[in-house]
Amino acid sequence: MDNKEKEALEKVRQKLEDEFLNKKDLYFIMGNLKSHKNSFMIIGIFYPPLIKM
C-alpha cells in the first residue's frame, strides 16, 4: 500500500469517526450476490441527522 492510499484511507476513517459517528445516525445498506448468498457487502450508507432525546 502506497502513501496516497494510506492517506485516503485515513481521511475516510477520520470522516466516519468525526462526522458520522458523532453527528449522524449511521446505517449501512447491505447486499449480496445471487451466486454468493452467504457473503454480504456494504452497497451504500444512509446517514440522517442524529436526534438526541
mmCIF entry with sequence, helices, sheets and N, C-alpha, C, O atoms, coordinates in Angstrom:
data_MODEL
# 
_entry.id   MODEL 
# 
_entity.id                         1 
_entity.type                       polymer 
_entity.pdbx_number_of_molecules   1 
# 
_entity_poly.entity_id                      1 
_entity_poly.type                           'polypeptide(L)' 
_entity_poly.nstd_linkage                   no 
_entity_poly.nstd_monomer                   no 
_entity_poly.pdbx_seq_one_letter_code       MDNKEKEALEKVRQKLEDEFLNKKDLYFIMGNLKSHKNSFMIIGIFYPPLIKM 
_entity_poly.pdbx_seq_one_letter_code_can   MDNKEKEALEKVRQKLEDEFLNKKDLYFIMGNLKSHKNSFMIIGIFYPPLIKM 
_entity_poly.pdbx_strand_id                 A 
# 
loop_
_entity_poly_seq.entity_id 
_entity_poly_seq.num 
_entity_poly_seq.mon_id 
_entity_poly_seq.hetero 
1 1  MET n 
1 2  ASP n 
1 3  ASN n 
1 4  LYS n 
1 5  GLU n 
1 6  LYS n 
1 7  GLU n 
1 8  ALA n 
1 9  LEU n 
1 10 GLU n 
1 11 LYS n 
1 12 VAL n 
1 13 ARG n 
1 14 GLN n 
1 15 LYS n 
1 16 LEU n 
1 17 GLU n 
1 18 ASP n 
1 19 GLU n 
1 20 PHE n 
1 21 LEU n 
1 22 ASN n 
1 23 LYS n 
1 24 LYS n 
1 25 ASP n 
1 26 LEU n 
1 27 TYR n 
1 28 PHE n 
1 29 ILE n 
1 30 MET n 
1 31 GLY n 
1 32 ASN n 
1 33 LEU n 
1 34 LYS n 
1 35 SER n 
1 36 HIS n 
1 37 LYS n 
1 38 ASN n 
1 39 SER n 
1 40 PHE n 
1 41 MET n 
1 42 ILE n 
1 43 ILE n 
1 44 GLY n 
1 45 ILE n 
1 46 PHE n 
1 47 TYR n 
1 48 PRO n 
1 49 PRO n 
1 50 LEU n 
1 51 ILE n 
1 52 LYS n 
1 53 MET n 
# 
_struct_asym.id          A 
_struct_asym.entity_id   1 
# 
loop_
_struct_conf.conf_type_id 
_struct_conf.id 
_struct_conf.pdbx_PDB_helix_id 
_struct_conf.beg_label_comp_id 
_struct_conf.beg_label_asym_id 
_struct_conf.beg_label_seq_id 
_struct_conf.pdbx_beg_PDB_ins_code 
_struct_conf.end_label_comp_id 
_struct_conf.end_label_asym_id 
_struct_conf.end_label_seq_id 
_struct_conf.pdbx_end_PDB_ins_code 
_struct_conf.beg_auth_comp_id 
_struct_conf.beg_auth_asym_id 
_struct_conf.beg_auth_seq_id 
_struct_conf.end_auth_comp_id 
_struct_conf.end_auth_asym_id 
_struct_conf.end_auth_seq_id 
_struct_conf.pdbx_PDB_helix_class 
_struct_conf.details 
_struct_conf.pdbx_PDB_helix_length 
HELX_P HELX_P1 AA1 ASN A 3  ? LYS A 15 ? ASN A 3  LYS A 15 1 ? 13 
HELX_P HELX_P2 AA2 LEU A 16 ? PHE A 20 ? LEU A 16 PHE A 20 3 ? 5  
HELX_P HELX_P3 AA3 LEU A 21 ? LYS A 23 ? LEU A 21 LYS A 23 1 ? 3  
# 
_struct_conf_type.id          HELX_P 
_struct_conf_type.criteria    ? 
_struct_conf_type.reference   ? 
# 
_struct_sheet.id               AA1 
_struct_sheet.type             ? 
_struct_sheet.number_strands   2 
_struct_sheet.details          ? 
# 
_struct_sheet_order.sheet_id     AA1 
_struct_sheet_order.range_id_1   1 
_struct_sheet_order.range_id_2   2 
_struct_sheet_order.offset       ? 
_struct_sheet_order.sense        anti-parallel 
# 
loop_
_struct_sheet_range.sheet_id 
_struct_sheet_range.id 
_struct_sheet_range.beg_label_comp_id 
_struct_sheet_range.beg_label_asym_id 
_struct_sheet_range.beg_label_seq_id 
_struct_sheet_range.pdbx_beg_PDB_ins_code 
_struct_sheet_range.end_label_comp_id 
_struct_sheet_range.end_label_asym_id 
_struct_sheet_range.end_label_seq_id 
_struct_sheet_range.pdbx_end_PDB_ins_code 
_struct_sheet_range.beg_auth_comp_id 
_struct_sheet_range.beg_auth_asym_id 
_struct_sheet_range.beg_auth_seq_id 
_struct_sheet_range.end_auth_comp_id 
_struct_sheet_range.end_auth_asym_id 
_struct_sheet_range.end_auth_seq_id 
AA1 1 TYR A 27 ? LEU A 33 ? TYR A 27 LEU A 33 
AA1 2 HIS A 36 ? PHE A 46 ? HIS A 36 PHE A 46 
# 
loop_
_atom_site.group_PDB 
_atom_site.id 
_atom_site.type_symbol 
_atom_site.label_atom_id 
_atom_site.label_alt_id 
_atom_site.label_comp_id 
_atom_site.label_asym_id 
_atom_site.label_entity_id 
_atom_site.label_seq_id 
_atom_site.pdbx_PDB_ins_code 
_atom_site.Cartn_x 
_atom_site.Cartn_y 
_atom_site.Cartn_z 
_atom_site.occupancy 
_atom_site.B_iso_or_equiv 
_atom_site.pdbx_formal_charge 
_atom_site.auth_seq_id 
_atom_site.auth_comp_id 
_atom_site.auth_asym_id 
_atom_site.auth_atom_id 
_atom_site.pdbx_PDB_model_num 
ATOM 1   N N  . MET A 1 1  ? 0.852   -1.177  0.000  1.00 0.00 ? 1  MET A N  1 
ATOM 2   C CA . MET A 1 1  ? 0.000   0.000   0.000  1.00 0.00 ? 1  MET A CA 1 
ATOM 3   C C  . MET A 1 1  ? 0.897   1.240   0.000  1.00 0.00 ? 1  MET A C  1 
ATOM 4   O O  . MET A 1 1  ? 1.791   1.369   0.837  1.00 0.00 ? 1  MET A O  1 
ATOM 5   N N  . ASP A 1 2  ? 0.652   2.139   -0.937 1.00 0.00 ? 2  ASP A N  1 
ATOM 6   C CA . ASP A 1 2  ? 1.488   3.334   -1.015 1.00 0.00 ? 2  ASP A CA 1 
ATOM 7   C C  . ASP A 1 2  ? 0.952   4.447   -0.107 1.00 0.00 ? 2  ASP A C  1 
ATOM 8   O O  . ASP A 1 2  ? -0.111  4.302   0.496  1.00 0.00 ? 2  ASP A O  1 
ATOM 9   N N  . ASN A 1 3  ? 1.683   5.540   -0.015 1.00 0.00 ? 3  ASN A N  1 
ATOM 10  C CA . ASN A 1 3  ? 1.329   6.637   0.891  1.00 0.00 ? 3  ASN A CA 1 
ATOM 11  C C  . ASN A 1 3  ? 0.009   7.298   0.531  1.00 0.00 ? 3  ASN A C  1 
ATOM 12  O O  . ASN A 1 3  ? -0.752  7.671   1.424  1.00 0.00 ? 3  ASN A O  1 
ATOM 13  N N  . LYS A 1 4  ? -0.282  7.451   -0.767 1.00 0.00 ? 4  LYS A N  1 
ATOM 14  C CA . LYS A 1 4  ? -1.542  8.087   -1.177 1.00 0.00 ? 4  LYS A CA 1 
ATOM 15  C C  . LYS A 1 4  ? -2.736  7.246   -0.747 1.00 0.00 ? 4  LYS A C  1 
ATOM 16  O O  . LYS A 1 4  ? -3.754  7.785   -0.312 1.00 0.00 ? 4  LYS A O  1 
ATOM 17  N N  . GLU A 1 5  ? -2.617  5.935   -0.868 1.00 0.00 ? 5  GLU A N  1 
ATOM 18  C CA . GLU A 1 5  ? -3.712  5.054   -0.454 1.00 0.00 ? 5  GLU A CA 1 
ATOM 19  C C  . GLU A 1 5  ? -3.899  5.095   1.057  1.00 0.00 ? 5  GLU A C  1 
ATOM 20  O O  . GLU A 1 5  ? -5.031  5.128   1.541  1.00 0.00 ? 5  GLU A O  1 
ATOM 21  N N  . LYS A 1 6  ? -2.803  5.092   1.802  1.00 0.00 ? 6  LYS A N  1 
ATOM 22  C CA . LYS A 1 6  ? -2.881  5.196   3.261  1.00 0.00 ? 6  LYS A CA 1 
ATOM 23  C C  . LYS A 1 6  ? -3.515  6.517   3.676  1.00 0.00 ? 6  LYS A C  1 
ATOM 24  O O  . LYS A 1 6  ? -4.329  6.555   4.599  1.00 0.00 ? 6  LYS A O  1 
ATOM 25  N N  . GLU A 1 7  ? -3.148  7.596   2.999  1.00 0.00 ? 7  GLU A N  1 
ATOM 26  C CA . GLU A 1 7  ? -3.699  8.919   3.295  1.00 0.00 ? 7  GLU A CA 1 
ATOM 27  C C  . GLU A 1 7  ? -5.202  8.955   3.012  1.00 0.00 ? 7  GLU A C  1 
ATOM 28  O O  . GLU A 1 7  ? -5.970  9.519   3.792  1.00 0.00 ? 7  GLU A O  1 
ATOM 29  N N  . ALA A 1 8  ? -5.617  8.357   1.902  1.00 0.00 ? 8  ALA A N  1 
ATOM 30  C CA . ALA A 1 8  ? -7.045  8.324   1.561  1.00 0.00 ? 8  ALA A CA 1 
ATOM 31  C C  . ALA A 1 8  ? -7.826  7.506   2.583  1.00 0.00 ? 8  ALA A C  1 
ATOM 32  O O  . ALA A 1 8  ? -8.904  7.921   3.008  1.00 0.00 ? 8  ALA A O  1 
ATOM 33  N N  . LEU A 1 9  ? -7.307  6.366   2.977  1.00 0.00 ? 9  LEU A N  1 
ATOM 34  C CA . LEU A 1 9  ? -7.970  5.536   3.986  1.00 0.00 ? 9  LEU A CA 1 
ATOM 35  C C  . LEU A 1 9  ? -8.077  6.263   5.322  1.00 0.00 ? 9  LEU A C  1 
ATOM 36  O O  . LEU A 1 9  ? -9.096  6.160   6.004  1.00 0.00 ? 9  LEU A O  1 
ATOM 37  N N  . GLU A 1 10 ? -7.052  6.984   5.694  1.00 0.00 ? 10 GLU A N  1 
ATOM 38  C CA . GLU A 1 10 ? -7.072  7.745   6.942  1.00 0.00 ? 10 GLU A CA 1 
ATOM 39  C C  . GLU A 1 10 ? -8.124  8.848   6.887  1.00 0.00 ? 10 GLU A C  1 
ATOM 40  O O  . GLU A 1 10 ? -8.815  9.088   7.877  1.00 0.00 ? 10 GLU A O  1 
ATOM 41  N N  . LYS A 1 11 ? -8.256  9.524   5.743  1.00 0.00 ? 11 LYS A N  1 
ATOM 42  C CA . LYS A 1 11 ? -9.267  10.577  5.599  1.00 0.00 ? 11 LYS A CA 1 
ATOM 43  C C  . LYS A 1 11 ? -10.678 10.009  5.707  1.00 0.00 ? 11 LYS A C  1 
ATOM 44  O O  . LYS A 1 11 ? -11.548 10.613  6.334  1.00 0.00 ? 11 LYS A O  1 
ATOM 45  N N  . VAL A 1 12 ? -10.901 8.856   5.102  1.00 0.00 ? 12 VAL A N  1 
ATOM 46  C CA . VAL A 1 12 ? -12.218 8.213   5.191  1.00 0.00 ? 12 VAL A CA 1 
ATOM 47  C C  . VAL A 1 12 ? -12.508 7.812   6.633  1.00 0.00 ? 12 VAL A C  1 
ATOM 48  O O  . VAL A 1 12 ? -13.604 8.056   7.138  1.00 0.00 ? 12 VAL A O  1 
ATOM 49  N N  . ARG A 1 13 ? -11.534 7.198   7.295  1.00 0.00 ? 13 ARG A N  1 
ATOM 50  C CA . ARG A 1 13 ? -11.711 6.795   8.691  1.00 0.00 ? 13 ARG A CA 1 
ATOM 51  C C  . ARG A 1 13 ? -11.990 8.001   9.572  1.00 0.00 ? 13 ARG A C  1 
ATOM 52  O O  . ARG A 1 13 ? -12.874 7.954   10.427 1.00 0.00 ? 13 ARG A O  1 
ATOM 53  N N  . GLN A 1 14 ? -11.254 9.066   9.375  1.00 0.00 ? 14 GLN A N  1 
ATOM 54  C CA . GLN A 1 14 ? -11.432 10.280  10.175 1.00 0.00 ? 14 GLN A CA 1 
ATOM 55  C C  . GLN A 1 14 ? -12.814 10.884  9.947  1.00 0.00 ? 14 GLN A C  1 
ATOM 56  O O  . GLN A 1 14 ? -13.461 11.303  10.906 1.00 0.00 ? 14 GLN A O  1 
ATOM 57  N N  . LYS A 1 15 ? -13.281 10.937  8.702  1.00 0.00 ? 15 LYS A N  1 
ATOM 58  C CA . LYS A 1 15 ? -14.605 11.496  8.413  1.00 0.00 ? 15 LYS A CA 1 
ATOM 59  C C  . LYS A 1 15 ? -15.691 10.638  9.058  1.00 0.00 ? 15 LYS A C  1 
ATOM 60  O O  . LYS A 1 15 ? -16.631 11.171  9.648  1.00 0.00 ? 15 LYS A O  1 
ATOM 61  N N  . LEU A 1 16 ? -15.569 9.320   8.951  1.00 0.00 ? 16 LEU A N  1 
ATOM 62  C CA . LEU A 1 16 ? -16.552 8.431   9.570  1.00 0.00 ? 16 LEU A CA 1 
ATOM 63  C C  . LEU A 1 16 ? -16.595 8.629   11.077 1.00 0.00 ? 16 LEU A C  1 
ATOM 64  O O  . LEU A 1 16 ? -17.674 8.744   11.658 1.00 0.00 ? 16 LEU A O  1 
ATOM 65  N N  . GLU A 1 17 ? -15.441 8.671   11.707 1.00 0.00 ? 17 GLU A N  1 
ATOM 66  C CA . GLU A 1 17 ? -15.397 8.815   13.166 1.00 0.00 ? 17 GLU A CA 1 
ATOM 67  C C  . GLU A 1 17 ? -15.854 10.193  13.624 1.00 0.00 ? 17 GLU A C  1 
ATOM 68  O O  . GLU A 1 17 ? -16.676 10.299  14.534 1.00 0.00 ? 17 GLU A O  1 
ATOM 69  N N  . ASP A 1 18 ? -15.337 11.241  13.013 1.00 0.00 ? 18 ASP A N  1 
ATOM 70  C CA . ASP A 1 18 ? -15.607 12.603  13.475 1.00 0.00 ? 18 ASP A CA 1 
ATOM 71  C C  . ASP A 1 18 ? -17.009 13.083  13.125 1.00 0.00 ? 18 ASP A C  1 
ATOM 72  O O  . ASP A 1 18 ? -17.707 13.641  13.971 1.00 0.00 ? 18 ASP A O  1 
ATOM 73  N N  . GLU A 1 19 ? -17.418 12.870  11.886 1.00 0.00 ? 19 GLU A N  1 
ATOM 74  C CA . GLU A 1 19 ? -18.689 13.433  11.440 1.00 0.00 ? 19 GLU A CA 1 
ATOM 75  C C  . GLU A 1 19 ? -19.847 12.455  11.604 1.00 0.00 ? 19 GLU A C  1 
ATOM 76  O O  . GLU A 1 19 ? -20.850 12.786  12.236 1.00 0.00 ? 19 GLU A O  1 
ATOM 77  N N  . PHE A 1 20 ? -19.720 11.269  11.050 1.00 0.00 ? 20 PHE A N  1 
ATOM 78  C CA . PHE A 1 20 ? -20.849 10.354  11.024 1.00 0.00 ? 20 PHE A CA 1 
ATOM 79  C C  . PHE A 1 20 ? -21.172 9.758   12.386 1.00 0.00 ? 20 PHE A C  1 
ATOM 80  O O  . PHE A 1 20 ? -22.346 9.688   12.749 1.00 0.00 ? 20 PHE A O  1 
ATOM 81  N N  . LEU A 1 21 ? -20.193 9.334   13.141 1.00 0.00 ? 21 LEU A N  1 
ATOM 82  C CA . LEU A 1 21 ? -20.478 8.664   14.407 1.00 0.00 ? 21 LEU A CA 1 
ATOM 83  C C  . LEU A 1 21 ? -20.930 9.631   15.503 1.00 0.00 ? 21 LEU A C  1 
ATOM 84  O O  . LEU A 1 21 ? -21.616 9.219   16.438 1.00 0.00 ? 21 LEU A O  1 
ATOM 85  N N  . ASN A 1 22 ? -20.565 10.884  15.403 1.00 0.00 ? 22 ASN A N  1 
ATOM 86  C CA . ASN A 1 22 ? -20.924 11.858  16.440 1.00 0.00 ? 22 ASN A CA 1 
ATOM 87  C C  . ASN A 1 22 ? -22.143 12.716  16.077 1.00 0.00 ? 22 ASN A C  1 
ATOM 88  O O  . ASN A 1 22 ? -22.872 13.158  16.965 1.00 0.00 ? 22 ASN A O  1 
ATOM 89  N N  . LYS A 1 23 ? -22.366 12.952  14.790 1.00 0.00 ? 23 LYS A N  1 
ATOM 90  C CA . LYS A 1 23 ? -23.417 13.884  14.380 1.00 0.00 ? 23 LYS A CA 1 
ATOM 91  C C  . LYS A 1 23 ? -24.527 13.245  13.562 1.00 0.00 ? 23 LYS A C  1 
ATOM 92  O O  . LYS A 1 23 ? -25.554 13.879  13.318 1.00 0.00 ? 23 LYS A O  1 
ATOM 93  N N  . LYS A 1 24 ? -24.340 12.011  13.136 1.00 0.00 ? 24 LYS A N  1 
ATOM 94  C CA . LYS A 1 24 ? -25.308 11.361  12.247 1.00 0.00 ? 24 LYS A CA 1 
ATOM 95  C C  . LYS A 1 24 ? -25.718 10.007  12.824 1.00 0.00 ? 24 LYS A C  1 
ATOM 96  O O  . LYS A 1 24 ? -24.990 9.399   13.608 1.00 0.00 ? 24 LYS A O  1 
ATOM 97  N N  . ASP A 1 25 ? -26.898 9.555   12.415 1.00 0.00 ? 25 ASP A N  1 
ATOM 98  C CA . ASP A 1 25 ? -27.375 8.215   12.740 1.00 0.00 ? 25 ASP A CA 1 
ATOM 99  C C  . ASP A 1 25 ? -27.011 7.353   11.537 1.00 0.00 ? 25 ASP A C  1 
ATOM 100 O O  . ASP A 1 25 ? -27.685 7.407   10.509 1.00 0.00 ? 25 ASP A O  1 
ATOM 101 N N  . LEU A 1 26 ? -25.963 6.567   11.656 1.00 0.00 ? 26 LEU A N  1 
ATOM 102 C CA . LEU A 1 26 ? -25.354 5.887   10.514 1.00 0.00 ? 26 LEU A CA 1 
ATOM 103 C C  . LEU A 1 26 ? -25.957 4.501   10.295 1.00 0.00 ? 26 LEU A C  1 
ATOM 104 O O  . LEU A 1 26 ? -26.019 3.688   11.217 1.00 0.00 ? 26 LEU A O  1 
ATOM 105 N N  . TYR A 1 27 ? -26.400 4.245   9.066  1.00 0.00 ? 27 TYR A N  1 
ATOM 106 C CA . TYR A 1 27 ? -26.936 2.943   8.666  1.00 0.00 ? 27 TYR A CA 1 
ATOM 107 C C  . TYR A 1 27 ? -26.157 2.453   7.450  1.00 0.00 ? 27 TYR A C  1 
ATOM 108 O O  . TYR A 1 27 ? -25.899 3.221   6.524  1.00 0.00 ? 27 TYR A O  1 
ATOM 109 N N  . PHE A 1 28 ? -25.788 1.191   7.451  1.00 0.00 ? 28 PHE A N  1 
ATOM 110 C CA . PHE A 1 28 ? -25.166 0.578   6.286  1.00 0.00 ? 28 PHE A CA 1 
ATOM 111 C C  . PHE A 1 28 ? -26.225 -0.195  5.519  1.00 0.00 ? 28 PHE A C  1 
ATOM 112 O O  . PHE A 1 28 ? -26.990 -0.954  6.114  1.00 0.00 ? 28 PHE A O  1 
ATOM 113 N N  . ILE A 1 29 ? -26.278 -0.013  4.219  1.00 0.00 ? 29 ILE A N  1 
ATOM 114 C CA . ILE A 1 29 ? -27.182 -0.769  3.358  1.00 0.00 ? 29 ILE A CA 1 
ATOM 115 C C  . ILE A 1 29 ? -26.376 -1.955  2.834  1.00 0.00 ? 29 ILE A C  1 
ATOM 116 O O  . ILE A 1 29 ? -25.371 -1.790  2.142  1.00 0.00 ? 29 ILE A O  1 
ATOM 117 N N  . MET A 1 30 ? -26.839 -3.144  3.179  1.00 0.00 ? 30 MET A N  1 
ATOM 118 C CA . MET A 1 30 ? -26.101 -4.360  2.865  1.00 0.00 ? 30 MET A CA 1 
ATOM 119 C C  . MET A 1 30 ? -26.741 -5.079  1.681  1.00 0.00 ? 30 MET A C  1 
ATOM 120 O O  . MET A 1 30 ? -27.941 -4.949  1.438  1.00 0.00 ? 30 MET A O  1 
ATOM 121 N N  . GLY A 1 31 ? -25.942 -5.826  0.962  1.00 0.00 ? 31 GLY A N  1 
ATOM 122 C CA . GLY A 1 31 ? -26.445 -6.610  -0.152 1.00 0.00 ? 31 GLY A CA 1 
ATOM 123 C C  . GLY A 1 31 ? -25.542 -7.800  -0.403 1.00 0.00 ? 31 GLY A C  1 
ATOM 124 O O  . GLY A 1 31 ? -24.441 -7.893  0.140  1.00 0.00 ? 31 GLY A O  1 
ATOM 125 N N  . ASN A 1 32 ? -26.024 -8.702  -1.233 1.00 0.00 ? 32 ASN A N  1 
ATOM 126 C CA . ASN A 1 32 ? -25.213 -9.851  -1.617 1.00 0.00 ? 32 ASN A CA 1 
ATOM 127 C C  . ASN A 1 32 ? -25.479 -10.176 -3.078 1.00 0.00 ? 32 ASN A C  1 
ATOM 128 O O  . ASN A 1 32 ? -26.329 -9.561  -3.723 1.00 0.00 ? 32 ASN A O  1 
ATOM 129 N N  . LEU A 1 33 ? -24.747 -11.139 -3.583 1.00 0.00 ? 33 LEU A N  1 
ATOM 130 C CA . LEU A 1 33 ? -24.905 -11.582 -4.960 1.00 0.00 ? 33 LEU A CA 1 
ATOM 131 C C  . LEU A 1 33 ? -25.659 -12.898 -4.984 1.00 0.00 ? 33 LEU A C  1 
ATOM 132 O O  . LEU A 1 33 ? -25.557 -13.701 -4.057 1.00 0.00 ? 33 LEU A O  1 
ATOM 133 N N  . LYS A 1 34 ? -26.409 -13.113 -6.038 1.00 0.00 ? 34 LYS A N  1 
ATOM 134 C CA . LYS A 1 34 ? -27.180 -14.346 -6.164 1.00 0.00 ? 34 LYS A CA 1 
ATOM 135 C C  . LYS A 1 34 ? -26.282 -15.580 -6.060 1.00 0.00 ? 34 LYS A C  1 
ATOM 136 O O  . LYS A 1 34 ? -26.672 -16.585 -5.466 1.00 0.00 ? 34 LYS A O  1 
ATOM 137 N N  . SER A 1 35 ? -25.103 -15.506 -6.626 1.00 0.00 ? 35 SER A N  1 
ATOM 138 C CA . SER A 1 35 ? -24.187 -16.649 -6.602 1.00 0.00 ? 35 SER A CA 1 
ATOM 139 C C  . SER A 1 35 ? -23.428 -16.787 -5.282 1.00 0.00 ? 35 SER A C  1 
ATOM 140 O O  . SER A 1 35 ? -22.780 -17.809 -5.058 1.00 0.00 ? 35 SER A O  1 
ATOM 141 N N  . HIS A 1 36 ? -23.493 -15.775 -4.397 1.00 0.00 ? 36 HIS A N  1 
ATOM 142 C CA . HIS A 1 36 ? -22.808 -15.808 -3.098 1.00 0.00 ? 36 HIS A CA 1 
ATOM 143 C C  . HIS A 1 36 ? -23.792 -15.355 -2.024 1.00 0.00 ? 36 HIS A C  1 
ATOM 144 O O  . HIS A 1 36 ? -23.645 -14.274 -1.454 1.00 0.00 ? 36 HIS A O  1 
ATOM 145 N N  . LYS A 1 37 ? -24.778 -16.172 -1.757 1.00 0.00 ? 37 LYS A N  1 
ATOM 146 C CA . LYS A 1 37 ? -25.880 -15.777 -0.873 1.00 0.00 ? 37 LYS A CA 1 
ATOM 147 C C  . LYS A 1 37 ? -25.471 -15.575 0.578  1.00 0.00 ? 37 LYS A C  1 
ATOM 148 O O  . LYS A 1 37 ? -26.180 -14.886 1.312  1.00 0.00 ? 37 LYS A O  1 
ATOM 149 N N  . ASN A 1 38 ? -24.374 -16.140 1.015  1.00 0.00 ? 38 ASN A N  1 
ATOM 150 C CA . ASN A 1 38 ? -23.947 -16.007 2.409  1.00 0.00 ? 38 ASN A CA 1 
ATOM 151 C C  . ASN A 1 38 ? -22.876 -14.938 2.599  1.00 0.00 ? 38 ASN A C  1 
ATOM 152 O O  . ASN A 1 38 ? -22.412 -14.736 3.721  1.00 0.00 ? 38 ASN A O  1 
ATOM 153 N N  . SER A 1 39 ? -22.476 -14.259 1.550  1.00 0.00 ? 39 SER A N  1 
ATOM 154 C CA . SER A 1 39 ? -21.477 -13.191 1.640  1.00 0.00 ? 39 SER A CA 1 
ATOM 155 C C  . SER A 1 39 ? -22.168 -11.854 1.433  1.00 0.00 ? 39 SER A C  1 
ATOM 156 O O  . SER A 1 39 ? -22.851 -11.648 0.429  1.00 0.00 ? 39 SER A O  1 
ATOM 157 N N  . PHE A 1 40 ? -21.991 -10.955 2.376  1.00 0.00 ? 40 PHE A N  1 
ATOM 158 C CA . PHE A 1 40 ? -22.622 -9.644  2.299  1.00 0.00 ? 40 PHE A CA 1 
ATOM 159 C C  . PHE A 1 40 ? -21.570 -8.561  2.162  1.00 0.00 ? 40 PHE A C  1 
ATOM 160 O O  . PHE A 1 40 ? -20.429 -8.727  2.595  1.00 0.00 ? 40 PHE A O  1 
ATOM 161 N N  . MET A 1 41 ? -21.968 -7.441  1.549  1.00 0.00 ? 41 MET A N  1 
ATOM 162 C CA . MET A 1 41 ? -21.080 -6.298  1.394  1.00 0.00 ? 41 MET A CA 1 
ATOM 163 C C  . MET A 1 41 ? -21.886 -5.016  1.593  1.00 0.00 ? 41 MET A C  1 
ATOM 164 O O  . MET A 1 41 ? -23.107 -5.003  1.436  1.00 0.00 ? 41 MET A O  1 
ATOM 165 N N  . ILE A 1 42 ? -21.192 -3.958  1.935  1.00 0.00 ? 42 ILE A N  1 
ATOM 166 C CA . ILE A 1 42 ? -21.837 -2.656  2.069  1.00 0.00 ? 42 ILE A CA 1 
ATOM 167 C C  . ILE A 1 42 ? -22.013 -2.092  0.666  1.00 0.00 ? 42 ILE A C  1 
ATOM 168 O O  . ILE A 1 42 ? -21.038 -1.919  -0.066 1.00 0.00 ? 42 ILE A O  1 
ATOM 169 N N  . ILE A 1 43 ? -23.270 -1.801  0.290  1.00 0.00 ? 43 ILE A N  1 
ATOM 170 C CA . ILE A 1 43 ? -23.529 -1.230  -1.027 1.00 0.00 ? 43 ILE A CA 1 
ATOM 171 C C  . ILE A 1 43 ? -23.963 0.226   -0.941 1.00 0.00 ? 43 ILE A C  1 
ATOM 172 O O  . ILE A 1 43 ? -24.150 0.887   -1.962 1.00 0.00 ? 43 ILE A O  1 
ATOM 173 N N  . GLY A 1 44 ? -24.122 0.722   0.282  1.00 0.00 ? 44 GLY A N  1 
ATOM 174 C CA . GLY A 1 44 ? -24.488 2.121   0.450  1.00 0.00 ? 44 GLY A CA 1 
ATOM 175 C C  . GLY A 1 44 ? -24.557 2.481   1.923  1.00 0.00 ? 44 GLY A C  1 
ATOM 176 O O  . GLY A 1 44 ? -24.550 1.610   2.793  1.00 0.00 ? 44 GLY A O  1 
ATOM 177 N N  . ILE A 1 45 ? -24.622 3.779   2.187  1.00 0.00 ? 45 ILE A N  1 
ATOM 178 C CA . ILE A 1 45 ? -24.798 4.249   3.559  1.00 0.00 ? 45 ILE A CA 1 
ATOM 179 C C  . ILE A 1 45 ? -25.909 5.284   3.575  1.00 0.00 ? 45 ILE A C  1 
ATOM 180 O O  . ILE A 1 45 ? -26.125 6.002   2.598  1.00 0.00 ? 45 ILE A O  1 
ATOM 181 N N  . PHE A 1 46 ? -26.604 5.350   4.689  1.00 0.00 ? 46 PHE A N  1 
ATOM 182 C CA . PHE A 1 46 ? -27.684 6.311   4.913  1.00 0.00 ? 46 PHE A CA 1 
ATOM 183 C C  . PHE A 1 46 ? -27.377 6.978   6.234  1.00 0.00 ? 46 PHE A C  1 
ATOM 184 O O  . PHE A 1 46 ? -27.175 6.284   7.231  1.00 0.00 ? 46 PHE A O  1 
ATOM 185 N N  . TYR A 1 47 ? -27.335 8.305   6.280  1.00 0.00 ? 47 TYR A N  1 
ATOM 186 C CA . TYR A 1 47 ? -26.905 8.999   7.487  1.00 0.00 ? 47 TYR A CA 1 
ATOM 187 C C  . TYR A 1 47 ? -27.756 10.223  7.780  1.00 0.00 ? 47 TYR A C  1 
ATOM 188 O O  . TYR A 1 47 ? -27.328 11.353  7.542  1.00 0.00 ? 47 TYR A O  1 
ATOM 189 N N  . PRO A 1 48 ? -28.985 10.000  8.304  1.00 0.00 ? 48 PRO A N  1 
ATOM 190 C CA . PRO A 1 48 ? -29.812 11.141  8.705  1.00 0.00 ? 48 PRO A CA 1 
ATOM 191 C C  . PRO A 1 48 ? -29.216 11.817  9.946  1.00 0.00 ? 48 PRO A C  1 
ATOM 192 O O  . PRO A 1 48 ? -28.388 11.218  10.632 1.00 0.00 ? 48 PRO A O  1 
ATOM 193 N N  . PRO A 1 49 ? -29.623 13.046  10.239 1.00 0.00 ? 49 PRO A N  1 
ATOM 194 C CA . PRO A 1 49 ? -29.122 13.725  11.447 1.00 0.00 ? 49 PRO A CA 1 
ATOM 195 C C  . PRO A 1 49 ? -29.467 12.936  12.702 1.00 0.00 ? 49 PRO A C  1 
ATOM 196 O O  . PRO A 1 49 ? -30.529 12.318  12.784 1.00 0.00 ? 49 PRO A O  1 
ATOM 197 N N  . LEU A 1 50 ? -28.582 12.962  13.660 1.00 0.00 ? 50 LEU A N  1 
ATOM 198 C CA . LEU A 1 50 ? -28.790 12.289  14.927 1.00 0.00 ? 50 LEU A CA 1 
ATOM 199 C C  . LEU A 1 50 ? -29.774 13.101  15.767 1.00 0.00 ? 50 LEU A C  1 
ATOM 200 O O  . LEU A 1 50 ? -29.567 14.292  15.998 1.00 0.00 ? 50 LEU A O  1 
ATOM 201 N N  . ILE A 1 51 ? -30.836 12.454  16.217 1.00 0.00 ? 51 ILE A N  1 
ATOM 202 C CA . ILE A 1 51 ? -31.844 13.122  17.040 1.00 0.00 ? 51 ILE A CA 1 
ATOM 203 C C  . ILE A 1 51 ? -31.623 12.697  18.487 1.00 0.00 ? 51 ILE A C  1 
ATOM 204 O O  . ILE A 1 51 ? -31.783 11.527  18.835 1.00 0.00 ? 51 ILE A O  1 
ATOM 205 N N  . LYS A 1 52 ? -31.257 13.653  19.314 1.00 0.00 ? 52 LYS A N  1 
ATOM 206 C CA . LYS A 1 52 ? -30.992 13.374  20.728 1.00 0.00 ? 52 LYS A CA 1 
ATOM 207 C C  . LYS A 1 52 ? -32.272 13.604  21.519 1.00 0.00 ? 52 LYS A C  1 
ATOM 208 O O  . LYS A 1 52 ? -32.924 14.641  21.394 1.00 0.00 ? 52 LYS A O  1 
ATOM 209 N N  . MET A 1 53 ? -32.617 12.606  22.341 1.00 0.00 ? 53 MET A N  1 
ATOM 210 C CA . MET A 1 53 ? -33.844 12.704  23.143 1.00 0.00 ? 53 MET A CA 1 
ATOM 211 C C  . MET A 1 53 ? -33.514 12.952  24.581 1.00 0.00 ? 53 MET A C  1 
ATOM 212 O O  . MET A 1 53 ? -34.417 13.064  25.410 1.00 0.00 ? 53 MET A O  1 
# 
